[in-house]
Amino acid sequence: MTDKEDTCSPTGVLEDFFRSSDSETSSSKEPHMDNDAHKNPKSASRWLGFVQLFRTRSKKPLDTVSSSSILKLSRRFGSLREIIAPKFGLDSDLYHTNSPWKNFSLYELQAATNYFSHENLIGKGGYAEVYRGSLPNGRLVAIKKLTKGTSDEMAADFLSEIGIMGHVNHPNTAKLIGYGVEGGMHLVLELSPQGSLASLLYGSKEKLKWGIRYKIALGAARGLLYLHEGCQRRIIHRDIKAANILLTEDFEPQICDFGLAKWLPEQWTHLTVAKFEGTFGYLAPEYLLHGIVEEKTDVFAFGVLLLELVTGRRALDYSQQSLVLWAKPLLKKNDVRELADPSLGDDFDSRQLNLMLLAASLCIQRTSIRRPSMNQVVELLHGEFSCLKYMKKSRMPFYRKAFKEELVNAEAKPQARLD
Ligand SMILES: Nc1ncnc2c1ncn2[C@@H]1O[C@H](COP(=O)(O)OP(=O)(O)OP(=O)(O)O)[C@@H](O)[C@H]1O
């Protein structure tokens, strides 16, 4: 299937959902449904109108999609939270807990960031600038201001991030606080005080300690497992990388940047996208060659992330050398000495490091069906070998040696699970 109908982007799914919701409401055959759209049938078509207008406007050049026109739309159709959150109706926690998405005025955003001053610029991605901010109540926030891309890309990014971040709720995913549409499109997120994993791995003099690297690997794996299996819809992130792993004060990782994320309908095996997006160095072969998107494309990228954590090397270095290509022969030989980040010295837990290398080797396999699911990755990182049969197929003699005892025990268990 292709994404022509766009039923896999949050925007597309929202439209689809509201369209069907509109007809359900008008037929009024389902009195038991109790979300707000049914109490207020107008809200669904209002939001549909919002999305349509947003899209129509966003086809014009960027300067004509002025934030004031978006602001007008937002005023006309109501606050995003009031419309989206009840309409999503998918995550009851989100709806019932007080996680309001505040609609920030430009003045409030300027006041929080000292007029988006350079000193407050804490990150720059391909599409956005991110500023540290402080709200009047003292709460620290990160304000992501969309700056680049065509107007279509900006609108898609904005809606995708709002749609997905408002829907996910897990300790290992970034938290949305609000948004602002005056003077540009802004997302207001909880601040991750330690910045991104990329900034710590590559931009800091102080080397990341082993225990923290392992903690990040486990937490990021849990976050990704949640996106794949723990939400009401399967979410494929599509841009897992060190720059998109934020760290809380105590180095708990949080997956961020849902601008490219897709929802995958339950019955679909995969989605084929025509437009190439993502980050070189993390792209699975089937995505590069055929545009295939599914959980295993994220698993591949996660394998690269594990290699970055172990080796301290970038997914693509300055000479464009691929970490995967560099690491593969060393992984085959289980050359731990060569693979481990030299800055760690002997200061690492070799069992944990071997587990991370084993998981990485499985994740970066060329053939997607050979890669483990994120559930299996989490198990492996914990040192559980219940997916032993799967590993046996992967012909990994050196790891079989490294984990001989565990493998013998796991083999004795009849309930070993397969992918
Ligand atoms: N909540 C946050 N707290 C602290 N820093 C953040 C936060 N959100 C983003 N950043 C910083 O800003 C950088 C860019 O953010 P983000 O990846 O969301 O932007 P982007 O333009 O969408 O990136 P990409 O090029 O990957 O699409 C991050 O790598 C991180 O360093």
The ligand as a MOL file (V3000), in Angstrom:
LIG
                    3D

  0  0  0     0  0            999 V3000
M  V30 BEGIN CTAB
M  V30 COUNTS 31 33 0 0 0
M  V30 BEGIN ATOM
M  V30 1 N 12.3490 19.1020 25.2160 0
M  V30 2 C 13.6220 19.4120 24.9460 0
M  V30 3 N 14.5020 19.6750 25.9150 0
M  V30 4 C 15.7900 19.9570 25.6350 0
M  V30 5 N 16.3130 19.9960 24.3870 0
M  V30 6 C 15.4830 19.7470 23.3660 0
M  V30 7 C 14.0880 19.4440 23.5690 0
M  V30 8 N 13.5250 19.2260 22.3820 0
M  V30 9 C 14.5010 19.3710 21.4690 0
M  V30 10 N 15.6770 19.6890 22.0360 0
M  V30 11 C 16.9680 19.9150 21.3570 0
M  V30 12 O 16.7340 20.4290 20.0550 0
M  V30 13 C 17.2400 19.5450 19.0540 0
M  V30 14 C 16.3530 19.5790 17.8270 0
M  V30 15 O 15.0270 19.1650 18.1700 0
M  V30 16 P 14.1480 18.2920 17.1880 0
M  V30 17 O 14.8810 17.0150 16.8820 0
M  V30 18 O 12.8060 18.1360 17.7810 0
M  V30 19 O 14.1320 19.2420 15.9040 0
M  V30 20 P 13.8670 18.8590 14.3870 0
M  V30 21 O 14.1460 20.0740 13.5530 0
M  V30 22 O 12.5260 18.2550 14.2670 0
M  V30 23 O 14.9900 17.7730 14.1230 0
M  V30 24 P 15.1960 16.7970 12.8770 0
M  V30 25 O 16.2710 17.4160 12.0330 0
M  V30 26 O 15.6580 15.5420 13.5320 0
M  V30 27 O 13.8790 16.6460 12.1920 0
M  V30 28 C 17.3300 18.1790 19.7490 0
M  V30 29 O 18.2920 17.3300 19.1650 0
M  V30 30 C 17.7020 18.5930 21.1610 0
M  V30 31 O 19.0950 18.8360 21.2500 0
M  V30 END ATOM
M  V30 BEGIN BOND
M  V30 1 1 1 2
M  V30 2 1 2 3
M  V30 3 2 2 7
M  V30 4 2 3 4
M  V30 5 1 4 5
M  V30 6 2 5 6
M  V30 7 1 6 7
M  V30 8 1 6 10
M  V30 9 1 7 8
M  V30 10 2 8 9
M  V30 11 1 9 10
M  V30 12 1 10 11
M  V30 13 1 11 12
M  V30 14 1 11 30
M  V30 15 1 12 13
M  V30 16 1 13 14
M  V30 17 1 13 28
M  V30 18 1 14 15
M  V30 19 1 15 16
M  V30 20 2 16 17
M  V30 21 1 16 18
M  V30 22 1 16 19
M  V30 23 1 19 20
M  V30 24 2 20 21
M  V30 25 1 20 22
M  V30 26 1 20 23
M  V30 27 1 23 24
M  V30 28 2 24 25
M  V30 29 1 24 26
M  V30 30 1 24 27
M  V30 31 1 28 29
M  V30 32 1 28 30
M  V30 33 1 30 31
M  V30 END BOND
M  V30 END CTAB
M  END
